[in-house]
Amino acid sequence: DAKTTQPNSMESNEEEPVHLPCNHSTISGTDYIHWYRQLPSQGPEYVIHGLTSNVNNRMASLAIAEDRKSSTLILHRATLRDAAVYYCILRNFGSGSARQLTFGSGTQLTVLP
Amino acid sequence: GAVVSQHPSWVICKSGTSVKIECRSLDFQATTMFWYRQFPKQSLMLMATSNEGSKATYEQGVEKDKFLINHASLTLSTLTVTSAHPEDSSFYICSARGTSASNIQYFGAGTRLSVL
């Protein structure tokens, strides 16, 4: 799977929007962009994913650059419960069913009250 | 979303004993489940891929005789840490892939293993 690059850490104030960037310059045409997050002492949690178009769900929005070489996860109003490590992961659509998600180091998001 | 249940959430054992961790997909069938290990301040590392009805596929450096994986049904996979030692103390997380084409993976809450 192609590699992603994320900042090690970011800070946000509570109730303000947060933009978490991810670079994936070697992305292929069949790579989905997935975002997961891991709260302290918990397993990862699916947040959102997309292929080419921007995506919205109840948790977040995903903005994908036109050339697909970068994406941004947007939390519209950060809460203290959003403090977590956020992972941006590429997953190839053509992968066999057994292909696993490969986690990088992610971005540690700190939300300040 | 789909639910993956992992049990126990926390276990303490003596060195030399074996510990079994269960992972269940509650509302979907999972032909493939994954086992990860996470040390403090580090990211998740894949240990093995568990396939229903067949042998697990282990990542390089993971001892298959030490970490026994059984995937006897479409909703249950187990990881047994045999003859546990303090260096096996870690956070173990299971995962199962959903059935949609998007390949979303759902994760258990993890098991904190402490070996004394």
Interface residues (C-beta under 8 A of the other chain):
Chain A: Y32 H34 Y36 Q38 S41 Q42 G43 P44 E45 Y46 H49 Y87 R91 F93 S95 S97 A98 R99 Q100 L101 T102 F103 G104 S105 G106
Chain B: G1 V4 Q6 T31 T32 F34 Y36 S43 L44 M45 L46 T49 N51 T57 F91 I93 C94 S95 R97 A101 S102 N103 I104 Q105 Y106 F107 G108 A109 G110 R112
